[in-house]
Amino acid sequence: MNELLNLIGNVGFPIAVTAYLLIRIEDKLSELSGAINELREAVITLPDANIRG
């Protein structure tokens, strides 16, 4: 907590808030990227029913 207050004092409130938010959403972005890759693989492996129909 002391480091956070020191950061706010040194670089300013907007930069500290931005850094905090980026750190918080990093894991969520990684999960989202993984889910998108899984969806991409699922779409690639779907049978191509439109060409045969």
mmCIF entry with sequence, helices, sheets and N, C-alpha, C, O atoms, coordinates in Angstrom:
data_MODEL
# 
_entry.id   MODEL 
# 
_entity.id                         1 
_entity.type                       polymer 
_entity.pdbx_number_of_molecules   1 
# 
_entity_poly.entity_id                      1 
_entity_poly.type                           'polypeptide(L)' 
_entity_poly.nstd_linkage                   no 
_entity_poly.nstd_monomer                   no 
_entity_poly.pdbx_seq_one_letter_code       MNELLNLIGNVGFPIAVTAYLLIRIEDKLSELSGAINELREAVITLPDANIRG 
_entity_poly.pdbx_seq_one_letter_code_can   MNELLNLIGNVGFPIAVTAYLLIRIEDKLSELSGAINELREAVITLPDANIRG 
_entity_poly.pdbx_strand_id                 A 
# 
loop_
_entity_poly_seq.entity_id 
_entity_poly_seq.num 
_entity_poly_seq.mon_id 
_entity_poly_seq.hetero 
1 1  MET n 
1 2  ASN n 
1 3  GLU n 
1 4  LEU n 
1 5  LEU n 
1 6  ASN n 
1 7  LEU n 
1 8  ILE n 
1 9  GLY n 
1 10 ASN n 
1 11 VAL n 
1 12 GLY n 
1 13 PHE n 
1 14 PRO n 
1 15 ILE n 
1 16 ALA n 
1 17 VAL n 
1 18 THR n 
1 19 ALA n 
1 20 TYR n 
1 21 LEU n 
1 22 LEU n 
1 23 ILE n 
1 24 ARG n 
1 25 ILE n 
1 26 GLU n 
1 27 ASP n 
1 28 LYS n 
1 29 LEU n 
1 30 SER n 
1 31 GLU n 
1 32 LEU n 
1 33 SER n 
1 34 GLY n 
1 35 ALA n 
1 36 ILE n 
1 37 ASN n 
1 38 GLU n 
1 39 LEU n 
1 40 ARG n 
1 41 GLU n 
1 42 ALA n 
1 43 VAL n 
1 44 ILE n 
1 45 THR n 
1 46 LEU n 
1 47 PRO n 
1 48 ASP n 
1 49 ALA n 
1 50 ASN n 
1 51 ILE n 
1 52 ARG n 
1 53 GLY n 
# 
_struct_asym.id          A 
_struct_asym.entity_id   1 
# 
loop_
_struct_conf.conf_type_id 
_struct_conf.id 
_struct_conf.pdbx_PDB_helix_id 
_struct_conf.beg_label_comp_id 
_struct_conf.beg_label_asym_id 
_struct_conf.beg_label_seq_id 
_struct_conf.pdbx_beg_PDB_ins_code 
_struct_conf.end_label_comp_id 
_struct_conf.end_label_asym_id 
_struct_conf.end_label_seq_id 
_struct_conf.pdbx_end_PDB_ins_code 
_struct_conf.beg_auth_comp_id 
_struct_conf.beg_auth_asym_id 
_struct_conf.beg_auth_seq_id 
_struct_conf.end_auth_comp_id 
_struct_conf.end_auth_asym_id 
_struct_conf.end_auth_seq_id 
_struct_conf.pdbx_PDB_helix_class 
_struct_conf.details 
_struct_conf.pdbx_PDB_helix_length 
HELX_P HELX_P1 AA1 ASN A 2  ? VAL A 11 ? ASN A 2  VAL A 11 1 ? 10 
HELX_P HELX_P2 AA2 PHE A 13 ? ILE A 44 ? PHE A 13 ILE A 44 1 ? 32 
HELX_P HELX_P3 AA3 ALA A 49 ? ARG A 52 ? ALA A 49 ARG A 52 1 ? 4  
# 
_struct_conf_type.id          HELX_P 
_struct_conf_type.criteria    ? 
_struct_conf_type.reference   ? 
# 
loop_
_atom_site.group_PDB 
_atom_site.id 
_atom_site.type_symbol 
_atom_site.label_atom_id 
_atom_site.label_alt_id 
_atom_site.label_comp_id 
_atom_site.label_asym_id 
_atom_site.label_entity_id 
_atom_site.label_seq_id 
_atom_site.pdbx_PDB_ins_code 
_atom_site.Cartn_x 
_atom_site.Cartn_y 
_atom_site.Cartn_z 
_atom_site.occupancy 
_atom_site.B_iso_or_equiv 
_atom_site.pdbx_formal_charge 
_atom_site.auth_seq_id 
_atom_site.auth_comp_id 
_atom_site.auth_asym_id 
_atom_site.auth_atom_id 
_atom_site.pdbx_PDB_model_num 
ATOM 1   N N  . MET A 1 1  ? 0.828   -1.191  0.000   1.00 0.00 ? 1  MET A N  1 
ATOM 2   C CA . MET A 1 1  ? 0.000   0.000   0.000   1.00 0.00 ? 1  MET A CA 1 
ATOM 3   C C  . MET A 1 1  ? 0.870   1.251   0.000   1.00 0.00 ? 1  MET A C  1 
ATOM 4   O O  . MET A 1 1  ? 0.541   2.252   -0.637  1.00 0.00 ? 1  MET A O  1 
ATOM 5   N N  . ASN A 1 2  ? 1.987   1.179   0.726   1.00 0.00 ? 2  ASN A N  1 
ATOM 6   C CA . ASN A 1 2  ? 2.906   2.306   0.783   1.00 0.00 ? 2  ASN A CA 1 
ATOM 7   C C  . ASN A 1 2  ? 3.503   2.587   -0.592  1.00 0.00 ? 2  ASN A C  1 
ATOM 8   O O  . ASN A 1 2  ? 3.710   3.741   -0.967  1.00 0.00 ? 2  ASN A O  1 
ATOM 9   N N  . GLU A 1 3  ? 3.783   1.496   -1.352  1.00 0.00 ? 3  GLU A N  1 
ATOM 10  C CA . GLU A 1 3  ? 4.318   1.669   -2.705  1.00 0.00 ? 3  GLU A CA 1 
ATOM 11  C C  . GLU A 1 3  ? 3.305   2.364   -3.603  1.00 0.00 ? 3  GLU A C  1 
ATOM 12  O O  . GLU A 1 3  ? 3.678   3.192   -4.435  1.00 0.00 ? 3  GLU A O  1 
ATOM 13  N N  . LEU A 1 4  ? 2.038   2.038   -3.444  1.00 0.00 ? 4  LEU A N  1 
ATOM 14  C CA . LEU A 1 4  ? 0.987   2.666   -4.245  1.00 0.00 ? 4  LEU A CA 1 
ATOM 15  C C  . LEU A 1 4  ? 0.898   4.157   -3.948  1.00 0.00 ? 4  LEU A C  1 
ATOM 16  O O  . LEU A 1 4  ? 0.783   4.968   -4.867  1.00 0.00 ? 4  LEU A O  1 
ATOM 17  N N  . LEU A 1 5  ? 0.951   4.515   -2.687  1.00 0.00 ? 5  LEU A N  1 
ATOM 18  C CA . LEU A 1 5  ? 0.913   5.933   -2.329  1.00 0.00 ? 5  LEU A CA 1 
ATOM 19  C C  . LEU A 1 5  ? 2.149   6.669   -2.839  1.00 0.00 ? 5  LEU A C  1 
ATOM 20  O O  . LEU A 1 5  ? 2.058   7.818   -3.271  1.00 0.00 ? 5  LEU A O  1 
ATOM 21  N N  . ASN A 1 6  ? 3.283   6.016   -2.788  1.00 0.00 ? 6  ASN A N  1 
ATOM 22  C CA . ASN A 1 6  ? 4.511   6.605   -3.306  1.00 0.00 ? 6  ASN A CA 1 
ATOM 23  C C  . ASN A 1 6  ? 4.407   6.808   -4.817  1.00 0.00 ? 6  ASN A C  1 
ATOM 24  O O  . ASN A 1 6  ? 4.836   7.836   -5.340  1.00 0.00 ? 6  ASN A O  1 
ATOM 25  N N  . LEU A 1 7  ? 3.842   5.832   -5.510  1.00 0.00 ? 7  LEU A N  1 
ATOM 26  C CA . LEU A 1 7  ? 3.646   5.939   -6.955  1.00 0.00 ? 7  LEU A CA 1 
ATOM 27  C C  . LEU A 1 7  ? 2.732   7.104   -7.299  1.00 0.00 ? 7  LEU A C  1 
ATOM 28  O O  . LEU A 1 7  ? 3.020   7.865   -8.223  1.00 0.00 ? 7  LEU A O  1 
ATOM 29  N N  . ILE A 1 8  ? 1.645   7.248   -6.574  1.00 0.00 ? 8  ILE A N  1 
ATOM 30  C CA . ILE A 1 8  ? 0.715   8.355   -6.809  1.00 0.00 ? 8  ILE A CA 1 
ATOM 31  C C  . ILE A 1 8  ? 1.420   9.689   -6.587  1.00 0.00 ? 8  ILE A C  1 
ATOM 32  O O  . ILE A 1 8  ? 1.216   10.629  -7.355  1.00 0.00 ? 8  ILE A O  1 
ATOM 33  N N  . GLY A 1 9  ? 2.231   9.781   -5.567  1.00 0.00 ? 9  GLY A N  1 
ATOM 34  C CA . GLY A 1 9  ? 2.944   11.022  -5.279  1.00 0.00 ? 9  GLY A CA 1 
ATOM 35  C C  . GLY A 1 9  ? 3.983   11.364  -6.329  1.00 0.00 ? 9  GLY A C  1 
ATOM 36  O O  . GLY A 1 9  ? 4.221   12.538  -6.614  1.00 0.00 ? 9  GLY A O  1 
ATOM 37  N N  . ASN A 1 10 ? 4.600   10.346  -6.903  1.00 0.00 ? 10 ASN A N  1 
ATOM 38  C CA . ASN A 1 10 ? 5.685   10.588  -7.856  1.00 0.00 ? 10 ASN A CA 1 
ATOM 39  C C  . ASN A 1 10 ? 5.200   10.817  -9.279  1.00 0.00 ? 10 ASN A C  1 
ATOM 40  O O  . ASN A 1 10 ? 5.694   11.725  -9.947  1.00 0.00 ? 10 ASN A O  1 
ATOM 41  N N  . VAL A 1 11 ? 4.276   10.046  -9.753  1.00 0.00 ? 11 VAL A N  1 
ATOM 42  C CA . VAL A 1 11 ? 3.904   10.120  -11.175 1.00 0.00 ? 11 VAL A CA 1 
ATOM 43  C C  . VAL A 1 11 ? 2.515   10.682  -11.414 1.00 0.00 ? 11 VAL A C  1 
ATOM 44  O O  . VAL A 1 11 ? 2.147   10.942  -12.559 1.00 0.00 ? 11 VAL A O  1 
ATOM 45  N N  . GLY A 1 12 ? 1.769   10.866  -10.401 1.00 0.00 ? 12 GLY A N  1 
ATOM 46  C CA . GLY A 1 12 ? 0.455   11.457  -10.583 1.00 0.00 ? 12 GLY A CA 1 
ATOM 47  C C  . GLY A 1 12 ? -0.660  10.432  -10.538 1.00 0.00 ? 12 GLY A C  1 
ATOM 48  O O  . GLY A 1 12 ? -0.466  9.246   -10.808 1.00 0.00 ? 12 GLY A O  1 
ATOM 49  N N  . PHE A 1 13 ? -1.815  10.924  -10.194 1.00 0.00 ? 13 PHE A N  1 
ATOM 50  C CA . PHE A 1 13 ? -2.987  10.071  -10.021 1.00 0.00 ? 13 PHE A CA 1 
ATOM 51  C C  . PHE A 1 13 ? -3.429  9.372   -11.308 1.00 0.00 ? 13 PHE A C  1 
ATOM 52  O O  . PHE A 1 13 ? -3.685  8.169   -11.264 1.00 0.00 ? 13 PHE A O  1 
ATOM 53  N N  . PRO A 1 14 ? -3.533  10.060  -12.455 1.00 0.00 ? 14 PRO A N  1 
ATOM 54  C CA . PRO A 1 14 ? -4.006  9.368   -13.665 1.00 0.00 ? 14 PRO A CA 1 
ATOM 55  C C  . PRO A 1 14 ? -3.113  8.211   -14.096 1.00 0.00 ? 14 PRO A C  1 
ATOM 56  O O  . PRO A 1 14 ? -3.611  7.170   -14.525 1.00 0.00 ? 14 PRO A O  1 
ATOM 57  N N  . ILE A 1 15 ? -1.819  8.381   -13.987 1.00 0.00 ? 15 ILE A N  1 
ATOM 58  C CA . ILE A 1 15 ? -0.914  7.306   -14.377 1.00 0.00 ? 15 ILE A CA 1 
ATOM 59  C C  . ILE A 1 15 ? -1.030  6.133   -13.409 1.00 0.00 ? 15 ILE A C  1 
ATOM 60  O O  . ILE A 1 15 ? -0.982  4.978   -13.832 1.00 0.00 ? 15 ILE A O  1 
ATOM 61  N N  . ALA A 1 16 ? -1.179  6.408   -12.142 1.00 0.00 ? 16 ALA A N  1 
ATOM 62  C CA . ALA A 1 16 ? -1.329  5.343   -11.150 1.00 0.00 ? 16 ALA A CA 1 
ATOM 63  C C  . ALA A 1 16 ? -2.620  4.563   -11.378 1.00 0.00 ? 16 ALA A C  1 
ATOM 64  O O  . ALA A 1 16 ? -2.624  3.335   -11.284 1.00 0.00 ? 16 ALA A O  1 
ATOM 65  N N  . VAL A 1 17 ? -3.710  5.257   -11.675 1.00 0.00 ? 17 VAL A N  1 
ATOM 66  C CA . VAL A 1 17 ? -4.985  4.580   -11.936 1.00 0.00 ? 17 VAL A CA 1 
ATOM 67  C C  . VAL A 1 17 ? -4.880  3.724   -13.193 1.00 0.00 ? 17 VAL A C  1 
ATOM 68  O O  . VAL A 1 17 ? -5.363  2.592   -13.215 1.00 0.00 ? 17 VAL A O  1 
ATOM 69  N N  . THR A 1 18 ? -4.255  4.252   -14.233 1.00 0.00 ? 18 THR A N  1 
ATOM 70  C CA . THR A 1 18 ? -4.085  3.497   -15.473 1.00 0.00 ? 18 THR A CA 1 
ATOM 71  C C  . THR A 1 18 ? -3.275  2.230   -15.237 1.00 0.00 ? 18 THR A C  1 
ATOM 72  O O  . THR A 1 18 ? -3.649  1.161   -15.720 1.00 0.00 ? 18 THR A O  1 
ATOM 73  N N  . ALA A 1 19 ? -2.190  2.333   -14.515 1.00 0.00 ? 19 ALA A N  1 
ATOM 74  C CA . ALA A 1 19 ? -1.363  1.164   -14.220 1.00 0.00 ? 19 ALA A CA 1 
ATOM 75  C C  . ALA A 1 19 ? -2.150  0.133   -13.409 1.00 0.00 ? 19 ALA A C  1 
ATOM 76  O O  . ALA A 1 19 ? -2.069  -1.065  -13.681 1.00 0.00 ? 19 ALA A O  1 
ATOM 77  N N  . TYR A 1 20 ? -2.900  0.591   -12.427 1.00 0.00 ? 20 TYR A N  1 
ATOM 78  C CA . TYR A 1 20 ? -3.698  -0.317  -11.601 1.00 0.00 ? 20 TYR A CA 1 
ATOM 79  C C  . TYR A 1 20 ? -4.722  -1.072  -12.450 1.00 0.00 ? 20 TYR A C  1 
ATOM 80  O O  . TYR A 1 20 ? -4.887  -2.283  -12.304 1.00 0.00 ? 20 TYR A O  1 
ATOM 81  N N  . LEU A 1 21 ? -5.402  -0.351  -13.331 1.00 0.00 ? 21 LEU A N  1 
ATOM 82  C CA . LEU A 1 21 ? -6.417  -0.991  -14.165 1.00 0.00 ? 21 LEU A CA 1 
ATOM 83  C C  . LEU A 1 21 ? -5.801  -1.965  -15.160 1.00 0.00 ? 21 LEU A C  1 
ATOM 84  O O  . LEU A 1 21 ? -6.361  -3.035  -15.401 1.00 0.00 ? 21 LEU A O  1 
ATOM 85  N N  . LEU A 1 22 ? -4.668  -1.617  -15.735 1.00 0.00 ? 22 LEU A N  1 
ATOM 86  C CA . LEU A 1 22 ? -4.001  -2.530  -16.663 1.00 0.00 ? 22 LEU A CA 1 
ATOM 87  C C  . LEU A 1 22 ? -3.569  -3.812  -15.971 1.00 0.00 ? 22 LEU A C  1 
ATOM 88  O O  . LEU A 1 22 ? -3.684  -4.896  -16.542 1.00 0.00 ? 22 LEU A O  1 
ATOM 89  N N  . ILE A 1 23 ? -3.080  -3.698  -14.762 1.00 0.00 ? 23 ILE A N  1 
ATOM 90  C CA . ILE A 1 23 ? -2.671  -4.882  -14.013 1.00 0.00 ? 23 ILE A CA 1 
ATOM 91  C C  . ILE A 1 23 ? -3.885  -5.750  -13.688 1.00 0.00 ? 23 ILE A C  1 
ATOM 92  O O  . ILE A 1 23 ? -3.807  -6.977  -13.755 1.00 0.00 ? 23 ILE A O  1 
ATOM 93  N N  . ARG A 1 24 ? -4.987  -5.128  -13.343 1.00 0.00 ? 24 ARG A N  1 
ATOM 94  C CA . ARG A 1 24 ? -6.198  -5.887  -12.983 1.00 0.00 ? 24 ARG A CA 1 
ATOM 95  C C  . ARG A 1 24 ? -6.792  -6.634  -14.158 1.00 0.00 ? 24 ARG A C  1 
ATOM 96  O O  . ARG A 1 24 ? -7.256  -7.763  -13.994 1.00 0.00 ? 24 ARG A O  1 
ATOM 97  N N  . ILE A 1 25 ? -6.792  -6.031  -15.350 1.00 0.00 ? 25 ILE A N  1 
ATOM 98  C CA . ILE A 1 25 ? -7.458  -6.687  -16.480 1.00 0.00 ? 25 ILE A CA 1 
ATOM 99  C C  . ILE A 1 25 ? -6.530  -7.587  -17.285 1.00 0.00 ? 25 ILE A C  1 
ATOM 100 O O  . ILE A 1 25 ? -6.969  -8.205  -18.255 1.00 0.00 ? 25 ILE A O  1 
ATOM 101 N N  . GLU A 1 26 ? -5.263  -7.674  -16.908 1.00 0.00 ? 26 GLU A N  1 
ATOM 102 C CA . GLU A 1 26 ? -4.317  -8.496  -17.665 1.00 0.00 ? 26 GLU A CA 1 
ATOM 103 C C  . GLU A 1 26 ? -4.762  -9.957  -17.715 1.00 0.00 ? 26 GLU A C  1 
ATOM 104 O O  . GLU A 1 26 ? -4.741  -10.570 -18.782 1.00 0.00 ? 26 GLU A O  1 
ATOM 105 N N  . ASP A 1 27 ? -5.159  -10.517 -16.587 1.00 0.00 ? 27 ASP A N  1 
ATOM 106 C CA . ASP A 1 27 ? -5.599  -11.912 -16.551 1.00 0.00 ? 27 ASP A CA 1 
ATOM 107 C C  . ASP A 1 27 ? -6.858  -12.115 -17.376 1.00 0.00 ? 27 ASP A C  1 
ATOM 108 O O  . ASP A 1 27 ? -6.994  -13.122 -18.071 1.00 0.00 ? 27 ASP A O  1 
ATOM 109 N N  . LYS A 1 28 ? -7.770  -11.172 -17.301 1.00 0.00 ? 28 LYS A N  1 
ATOM 110 C CA . LYS A 1 28 ? -9.009  -11.291 -18.061 1.00 0.00 ? 28 LYS A CA 1 
ATOM 111 C C  . LYS A 1 28 ? -8.739  -11.235 -19.558 1.00 0.00 ? 28 LYS A C  1 
ATOM 112 O O  . LYS A 1 28 ? -9.387  -11.941 -20.331 1.00 0.00 ? 28 LYS A O  1 
ATOM 113 N N  . LEU A 1 29 ? -7.795  -10.409 -19.971 1.00 0.00 ? 29 LEU A N  1 
ATOM 114 C CA . LEU A 1 29 ? -7.439  -10.338 -21.384 1.00 0.00 ? 29 LEU A CA 1 
ATOM 115 C C  . LEU A 1 29 ? -6.796  -11.640 -21.852 1.00 0.00 ? 29 LEU A C  1 
ATOM 116 O O  . LEU A 1 29 ? -7.032  -12.074 -22.979 1.00 0.00 ? 29 LEU A O  1 
ATOM 117 N N  . SER A 1 30 ? -5.999  -12.256 -21.012 1.00 0.00 ? 30 SER A N  1 
ATOM 118 C CA . SER A 1 30 ? -5.388  -13.538 -21.357 1.00 0.00 ? 30 SER A CA 1 
ATOM 119 C C  . SER A 1 30 ? -6.452  -14.618 -21.516 1.00 0.00 ? 30 SER A C  1 
ATOM 120 O O  . SER A 1 30 ? -6.392  -15.419 -22.449 1.00 0.00 ? 30 SER A O  1 
ATOM 121 N N  . GLU A 1 31 ? -7.421  -14.642 -20.609 1.00 0.00 ? 31 GLU A N  1 
ATOM 122 C CA . GLU A 1 31 ? -8.514  -15.610 -20.709 1.00 0.00 ? 31 GLU A CA 1 
ATOM 123 C C  . GLU A 1 31 ? -9.336  -15.380 -21.969 1.00 0.00 ? 31 GLU A C  1 
ATOM 124 O O  . GLU A 1 31 ? -9.711  -16.334 -22.650 1.00 0.00 ? 31 GLU A O  1 
ATOM 125 N N  . LEU A 1 32 ? -9.614  -14.136 -22.278 1.00 0.00 ? 32 LEU A N  1 
ATOM 126 C CA . LEU A 1 32 ? -10.383 -13.809 -23.470 1.00 0.00 ? 32 LEU A CA 1 
ATOM 127 C C  . LEU A 1 32 ? -9.636  -14.222 -24.727 1.00 0.00 ? 32 LEU A C  1 
ATOM 128 O O  . LEU A 1 32 ? -10.243 -14.751 -25.659 1.00 0.00 ? 32 LEU A O  1 
ATOM 129 N N  . SER A 1 33 ? -8.352  -13.994 -24.769 1.00 0.00 ? 33 SER A N  1 
ATOM 130 C CA . SER A 1 33 ? -7.539  -14.390 -25.913 1.00 0.00 ? 33 SER A CA 1 
ATOM 131 C C  . SER A 1 33 ? -7.568  -15.907 -26.096 1.00 0.00 ? 33 SER A C  1 
ATOM 132 O O  . SER A 1 33 ? -7.681  -16.398 -27.219 1.00 0.00 ? 33 SER A O  1 
ATOM 133 N N  . GLY A 1 34 ? -7.466  -16.635 -25.007 1.00 0.00 ? 34 GLY A N  1 
ATOM 134 C CA . GLY A 1 34 ? -7.546  -18.092 -25.079 1.00 0.00 ? 34 GLY A CA 1 
ATOM 135 C C  . GLY A 1 34 ? -8.899  -18.571 -25.572 1.00 0.00 ? 34 GLY A C  1 
ATOM 136 O O  . GLY A 1 34 ? -8.972  -19.507 -26.368 1.00 0.00 ? 34 GLY A O  1 
ATOM 137 N N  . ALA A 1 35 ? -9.965  -17.944 -25.111 1.00 0.00 ? 35 ALA A N  1 
ATOM 138 C CA . ALA A 1 35 ? -11.309 -18.321 -25.550 1.00 0.00 ? 35 ALA A CA 1 
ATOM 139 C C  . ALA A 1 35 ? -11.501 -18.035 -27.033 1.00 0.00 ? 35 ALA A C  1 
ATOM 140 O O  . ALA A 1 35 ? -12.136 -18.820 -27.736 1.00 0.00 ? 35 ALA A O  1 
ATOM 141 N N  . ILE A 1 36 ? -10.965 -16.932 -27.511 1.00 0.00 ? 36 ILE A N  1 
ATOM 142 C CA . ILE A 1 36 ? -11.067 -16.604 -28.935 1.00 0.00 ? 36 ILE A CA 1 
ATOM 143 C C  . ILE A 1 36 ? -10.304 -17.625 -29.770 1.00 0.00 ? 36 ILE A C  1 
ATOM 144 O O  . ILE A 1 36 ? -10.778 -18.035 -30.830 1.00 0.00 ? 36 ILE A O  1 
ATOM 145 N N  . ASN A 1 37 ? -9.133  -18.038 -29.306 1.00 0.00 ? 37 ASN A N  1 
ATOM 146 C CA . ASN A 1 37 ? -8.372  -19.054 -30.031 1.00 0.00 ? 37 ASN A CA 1 
ATOM 147 C C  . ASN A 1 37 ? -9.102  -20.389 -30.054 1.00 0.00 ? 37 ASN A C  1 
ATOM 148 O O  . ASN A 1 37 ? -9.097  -21.078 -31.074 1.00 0.00 ? 37 ASN A O  1 
ATOM 149 N N  . GLU A 1 38 ? -9.732  -20.763 -28.938 1.00 0.00 ? 38 GLU A N  1 
ATOM 150 C CA . GLU A 1 38 ? -10.515 -22.001 -28.902 1.00 0.00 ? 38 GLU A CA 1 
ATOM 151 C C  . GLU A 1 38 ? -11.693 -21.929 -29.861 1.00 0.00 ? 38 GLU A C  1 
ATOM 152 O O  . GLU A 1 38 ? -11.989 -22.903 -30.553 1.00 0.00 ? 38 GLU A O  1 
ATOM 153 N N  . LEU A 1 39 ? -12.362 -20.796 -29.908 1.00 0.00 ? 39 LEU A N  1 
ATOM 154 C CA . LEU A 1 39 ? -13.487 -20.620 -30.820 1.00 0.00 ? 39 LEU A CA 1 
ATOM 155 C C  . LEU A 1 39 ? -13.023 -20.702 -32.263 1.00 0.00 ? 39 LEU A C  1 
ATOM 156 O O  . LEU A 1 39 ? -13.699 -21.298 -33.102 1.00 0.00 ? 39 LEU A O  1 
ATOM 157 N N  . ARG A 1 40 ? -11.880 -20.112 -32.556 1.00 0.00 ? 40 ARG A N  1 
ATOM 158 C CA . ARG A 1 40 ? -11.321 -20.159 -33.907 1.00 0.00 ? 40 ARG A CA 1 
ATOM 159 C C  . ARG A 1 40 ? -11.068 -21.605 -34.329 1.00 0.00 ? 40 ARG A C  1 
ATOM 160 O O  . ARG A 1 40 ? -11.409 -21.999 -35.444 1.00 0.00 ? 40 ARG A O  1 
ATOM 161 N N  . GLU A 1 41 ? -10.470 -22.392 -33.436 1.00 0.00 ? 41 GLU A N  1 
ATOM 162 C CA . GLU A 1 41 ? -10.208 -23.795 -33.746 1.00 0.00 ? 41 GLU A CA 1 
ATOM 163 C C  . GLU A 1 41 ? -11.513 -24.566 -33.944 1.00 0.00 ? 41 GLU A C  1 
ATOM 164 O O  . GLU A 1 41 ? -11.592 -25.426 -34.822 1.00 0.00 ? 41 GLU A O  1 
ATOM 165 N N  . ALA A 1 42 ? -12.525 -24.274 -33.148 1.00 0.00 ? 42 ALA A N  1 
ATOM 166 C CA . ALA A 1 42 ? -13.811 -24.959 -33.285 1.00 0.00 ? 42 ALA A CA 1 
ATOM 167 C C  . ALA A 1 42 ? -14.464 -24.626 -34.615 1.00 0.00 ? 42 ALA A C  1 
ATOM 168 O O  . ALA A 1 42 ? -15.055 -25.500 -35.249 1.00 0.00 ? 42 ALA A O  1 
ATOM 169 N N  . VAL A 1 43 ? -14.368 -23.382 -35.045 1.00 0.00 ? 43 VAL A N  1 
ATOM 170 C CA . VAL A 1 43 ? -14.963 -22.978 -36.317 1.00 0.00 ? 43 VAL A CA 1 
ATOM 171 C C  . VAL A 1 43 ? -14.218 -23.626 -37.477 1.00 0.00 ? 43 VAL A C  1 
ATOM 172 O O  . VAL A 1 43 ? -14.840 -24.034 -38.458 1.00 0.00 ? 43 VAL A O  1 
ATOM 173 N N  . ILE A 1 44 ? -12.905 -23.724 -37.380 1.00 0.00 ? 44 ILE A N  1 
ATOM 174 C CA . ILE A 1 44 ? -12.117 -24.339 -38.452 1.00 0.00 ? 44 ILE A CA 1 
ATOM 175 C C  . ILE A 1 44 ? -12.481 -25.808 -38.613 1.00 0.00 ? 44 ILE A C  1 
ATOM 176 O O  . ILE A 1 44 ? -12.508 -26.312 -39.735 1.00 0.00 ? 44 ILE A O  1 
ATOM 177 N N  . THR A 1 45 ? -12.759 -26.501 -37.522 1.00 0.00 ? 45 THR A N  1 
ATOM 178 C CA . THR A 1 45 ? -13.027 -27.933 -37.589 1.00 0.00 ? 45 THR A CA 1 
ATOM 179 C C  . THR A 1 45 ? -14.491 -28.270 -37.867 1.00 0.00 ? 45 THR A C  1 
ATOM 180 O O  . THR A 1 45 ? -14.838 -29.448 -37.955 1.00 0.00 ? 45 THR A O  1 
ATOM 181 N N  . LEU A 1 46 ? -15.345 -27.278 -38.005 1.00 0.00 ? 46 LEU A N  1 
ATOM 182 C CA . LEU A 1 46 ? -16.745 -27.559 -38.321 1.00 0.00 ? 46 LEU A CA 1 
ATOM 183 C C  . LEU A 1 46 ? -16.862 -28.172 -39.713 1.00 0.00 ? 46 LEU A C  1 
ATOM 184 O O  . LEU A 1 46 ? -16.128 -27.783 -40.622 1.00 0.00 ? 46 LEU A O  1 
ATOM 185 N N  . PRO A 1 47 ? -17.778 -29.128 -39.890 1.00 0.00 ? 47 PRO A N  1 
ATOM 186 C CA . PRO A 1 47 ? -17.989 -29.658 -41.238 1.00 0.00 ? 47 PRO A CA 1 
ATOM 187 C C  . PRO A 1 47 ? -18.574 -28.574 -42.139 1.00 0.00 ? 47 PRO A C  1 
ATOM 188 O O  . PRO A 1 47 ? -19.383 -27.755 -41.706 1.00 0.00 ? 47 PRO A O  1 
ATOM 189 N N  . ASP A 1 48 ? -18.157 -28.587 -43.370 1.00 0.00 ? 48 ASP A N  1 
ATOM 190 C CA . ASP A 1 48 ? -18.584 -27.548 -44.308 1.00 0.00 ? 48 ASP A CA 1 
ATOM 191 C C  . ASP A 1 48 ? -19.906 -27.968 -44.954 1.00 0.00 ? 48 ASP A C  1 
ATOM 192 O O  . ASP A 1 48 ? -19.909 -28.494 -46.067 1.00 0.00 ? 48 ASP A O  1 
ATOM 193 N N  . ALA A 1 49 ? -21.016 -27.741 -44.273 1.00 0.00 ? 49 ALA A N  1 
ATOM 194 C CA . ALA A 1 49 ? -22.342 -28.147 -44.735 1.00 0.00 ? 49 ALA A CA 1 
ATOM 195 C C  . ALA A 1 49 ? -22.853 -27.261 -45.862 1.00 0.00 ? 49 ALA A C  1 
ATOM 196 O O  . ALA A 1 49 ? -23.675 -27.713 -46.659 1.00 0.00 ? 49 ALA A O  1 
ATOM 197 N N  . ASN A 1 50 ? -22.403 -26.037 -45.955 1.00 0.00 ? 50 ASN A N  1 
ATOM 198 C CA . ASN A 1 50 ? -22.903 -25.129 -46.984 1.00 0.00 ? 50 ASN A CA 1 
ATOM 199 C C  . ASN A 1 50 ? -22.481 -25.541 -48.386 1.00 0.00 ? 50 ASN A C  1 
ATOM 200 O O  . ASN A 1 50 ? -23.237 -25.318 -49.332 1.00 0.00 ? 50 ASN A O  1 
ATOM 201 N N  . ILE A 1 51 ? -21.325 -26.123 -48.554 1.00 0.00 ? 51 ILE A N  1 
ATOM 202 C CA . ILE A 1 51 ? -20.862 -26.527 -49.886 1.00 0.00 ? 51 ILE A CA 1 
ATOM 203 C C  . ILE A 1 51 ? -21.619 -27.761 -50.353 1.00 0.00 ? 51 ILE A C  1 
ATOM 204 O O  . ILE A 1 51 ? -21.949 -27.865 -51.534 1.00 0.00 ? 51 ILE A O  1 
ATOM 205 N N  . ARG A 1 52 ? -21.896 -28.686 -49.466 1.00 0.00 ? 52 ARG A N  1 
ATOM 206 C CA . ARG A 1 52 ? -22.580 -29.928 -49.840 1.00 0.00 ? 52 ARG A CA 1 
ATOM 207 C C  . ARG A 1 52 ? -24.077 -29.734 -50.019 1.00 0.00 ? 52 ARG A C  1 
ATOM 208 O O  . ARG A 1 52 ? -24.712 -30.479 -50.764 1.00 0.00 ? 52 ARG A O  1 
ATOM 209 N N  . GLY A 1 53 ? -24.644 -28.749 -49.350 1.00 0.00 ? 53 GLY A N  1 
ATOM 210 C CA . GLY A 1 53 ? -26.087 -28.552 -49.350 1.00 0.00 ? 53 GLY A CA 1 
ATOM 211 C C  . GLY A 1 53 ? -26.527 -27.905 -50.569 1.00 0.00 ? 53 GLY A C  1 
ATOM 212 O O  . GLY A 1 53 ? -27.721 -27.659 -50.742 1.00 0.00 ? 53 GLY A O  1 
# 
